[in-house]
């Protein structure tokens, strides 16, 4: 029986992949580095550092760590400027998260920066629902490597134990992901995965190993999650 749920962030909670792509395209173009839509899609699951370095490598260019960090900081600042107070959350995600929080322990596992995750969750009034956050800075690599979800499982299990519960089995911790690298990371960490077709097709998510695919998370309830992933 499912006892906890780990959410990916970008593409699951917040619908900002198009914004991030446009901002990166603008910033990288100023450095003489082209970023196509296909390039962006090929980088799903990467953290920002790996993303920027990969963009340069595709064009046969080198880049210093200082420049990488400058571009990432500029991306975050530009993102916040564009979004302002109108967070592009997926429709119904606040209600979905709140419903699940009454029955499951919840966490976020993302390759986004922690300050950005916390900024968005706080601004959206959703931070109170998440017991743990695993961000890019908490792990040494990125999806599809399973390190992030192994870390997320351990953290949410320890949280539940601190609340008086028994330790979980891996099959009792569900992952919700929107890309193939994220699904593969969850499966490699021995966790079941629900794919949500916000970013790629249901077929891609199933091929990556998703146990089920949602077209819209608003169609799912705690009871249906338990039935499908029992």
C-alpha positions in Angstrom: 0.0 0.0 0.0 1.3 3.4 -0.9 2.3 5.5 2.1 4.3 8.4 0.6 4.6 10.2 -2.7 7.6 12.0 -4.1 6.8 14.6 -6.7 9.1 15.9 -9.4 8.8 19.7 -9.6 9.2 21.3 -13.0 6.6 19.7 -15.4 4.6 18.2 -12.5 3.8 20.9 -10.1 4.8 24.0 -12.1 4.2 24.4 -15.8 7.4 26.4 -16.5 9.4 24.3 -19.0 8.5 26.6 -21.9 9.5 29.7 -19.9 12.8 28.1 -18.8 13.6 27.1 -22.4 12.9 30.6 -23.7 15.0 32.3 -21.0 17.9 29.9 -21.6 17.7 30.4 -25.4 18.0 34.2 -24.9 20.8 34.0 -22.4 22.8 31.4 -24.4 22.3 33.2 -27.7 24.0 36.2 -26.1 27.0 33.9 -25.6 26.9 32.6 -29.1 25.4 29.3 -28.1 22.3 28.1 -30.0 19.7 26.1 -28.0 17.0 24.4 -30.0 13.8 22.8 -28.7 15.3 19.4 -29.4 18.4 20.3 -27.4 16.2 21.3 -24.5 14.2 18.1 -24.7 17.4 16.1 -24.8 18.4 17.7 -21.5 15.3 16.6 -19.5 16.4 15.4 -16.0 19.6 17.4 -15.9 20.4 20.0 -13.2 21.2 23.6 -14.3 25.0 23.1 -14.2 24.9 20.0 -16.4 22.3 21.7 -18.7 24.5 24.7 -19.4 27.6 22.7 -19.9 25.9 20.4 -22.3 24.6 23.3 -24.3 28.1 24.6 -24.8 29.5 21.1 -25.5 27.0 20.5 -28.3 28.4 23.6 -30.1 32.0 22.6 -29.5 32.6 25.4 -27.0 34.1 25.4 -23.5 32.8 27.3 -20.6 34.1 28.2 -17.2 32.4 27.3 -13.9 32.1 31.1 -13.2 30.2 31.7 -16.5 28.0 28.7 -15.9 27.0 30.1 -12.5 26.4 33.6 -14.0 24.1 32.1 -16.6 22.1 30.1 -14.1 21.7 33.1 -11.7 20.6 35.2 -14.7 18.1 32.5 -15.7 16.5 32.5 -12.2 16.3 36.3 -12.1 14.8 36.5 -15.5 12.3 33.7 -14.7 11.1 35.5 -11.6 10.8 38.7 -13.6 8.7 37.1 -16.3 6.5 35.1 -13.9 6.0 37.8 -11.3 3.1 36.9 -9.0 1.3 34.7 -11.5 2.9 31.3 -10.9 2.2 29.0 -13.8 1.1 26.0 -11.7 -0.7 23.2 -13.4 -4.5 23.5 -13.1 -5.7 21.8 -10.0 -2.3 20.9 -8.6 -2.8 22.8 -5.3 -6.0 20.7 -4.6 -4.4 17.5 -5.7 -1.4 18.0 -3.4 -3.6 19.0 -0.5 -5.8 15.9 -1.0 -2.8 13.6 -1.0 -1.2 15.3 2.0 -4.1 14.1 4.2 -3.3 10.4 3.5 0.4 10.3 2.4 3.7 11.8 3.4 4.8 14.1 0.5 8.2 15.2 -0.8 9.7 16.9 -3.8 12.6 15.4 -5.7 13.9 17.8 -8.3 17.0 18.9 -10.2 15.9 22.5 -9.6 17.7 24.7 -7.1 16.4 24.5 -3.5 15.9 28.3 -3.3 13.8 28.2 -6.4 11.7 25.2 -5.2 11.1 26.9 -1.8 10.3 30.2 -3.4 7.6 28.7 -5.6 6.1 26.4 -2.9 6.0 29.3 -0.4 4.5 31.7 -2.9 1.9 29.1 -3.9 1.0 28.3 -0.3 2.0 24.7 -0.8 5.2 24.4 1.3 3.3 23.1 4.4 2.3 20.0 2.5 5.8 18.7 1.8 7.8 17.1 4.5 11.1 16.8 2.6 12.8 18.4 -0.4 15.7 16.9 -2.4 17.1 19.5 -4.8 20.1 19.6 -7.2 22.4 20.7 -4.4 21.6 17.6 -2.3 23.0 15.0 -4.8 26.1 14.6 -6.8 24.5 13.8 -10.2 21.2 14.1 -12.0 18.4 12.0 -13.5 18.2 9.3 -14.8 20.8 8.4 -12.1 18.7 7.0 -9.2 20.7 8.8 -6.5 18.1 11.6 -6.1 15.2 9.2 -5.5 17.2 6.9 -3.2 17.9 10.1 -1.2 14.3 11.1 -1.4 13.1 7.7 -0.2 15.5 7.7 2.7 14.5 11.2 3.8 10.7 10.6 3.6 11.1 7.2 5.4 13.0 8.9 8.2 10.3 11.6 8.4 7.6 8.9 8.7 9.6 7.1 11.4 9.9 10.3 13.3 6.1 10.5 13.3 5.8 7.1 14.9 5.4 5.0 11.8 7.2 1.8 10.9 9.9 1.8 8.1 8.5 1.7 4.6 9.2 -0.8 1.8 10.3 0.7 -1.5 7.1 -0.3 -3.2 5.2 1.8 -0.7 6.7 5.1 -2.0 5.3 6.4 -5.3 7.1 8.8 -7.6 5.2 11.2 -9.9 7.3 12.2 -13.0 6.8 13.8 -16.3 9.8 12.7 -18.3 11.6 9.5 -19.3 14.8 10.3 -17.3 12.7 10.9 -14.2 10.8 7.7 -14.6 14.0 5.7 -15.2 15.6 7.3 -12.1 12.6 6.2 -10.0 12.5 2.7 -11.4 16.3 2.3 -10.8 15.7 3.3 -7.2 13.2 0.5 -6.9 10.2 2.9 -6.6 6.9 2.6 -8.5 6.3 5.5 -10.8 3.1 7.3 -12.1 3.8 9.2 -15.3 1.9 12.4 -16.0 1.8 13.3 -19.7 2.5 17.1 -19.2 5.8 17.1 -21.1 6.1 13.9 -23.2 3.7 11.4 -24.6 2.1 8.6 -22.5 4.0 6.1 -24.8 7.4 7.6 -23.8 6.5 7.4 -20.1 5.3 3.8 -20.4 8.4 2.8 -22.3 10.5 4.3 -19.6 8.8 2.1 -17.0 5.9 4.0 -15.6 3.4 1.7 -13.9 0.5 4.0 -15.0 0.2 7.2 -16.9 -2.1 10.2 -16.0 -3.3 12.6 -18.7 -4.3 15.0 -15.8 -3.5 14.5 -12.1 -7.0 15.9 -11.3 -8.4 12.6 -12.4 -6.5 10.8 -9.6 -7.5 10.4 -6.0 -5.7 8.8 -3.0 -7.9 5.8 -3.4 -7.2 5.3 -7.1 -3.5 5.6 -6.4 -3.7 2.9 -3.8 -5.7 0.6 -6.1 -3.4 1.0 -9.1 -0.2 0.7 -7.1 -1.2 -1.8 -4.4 
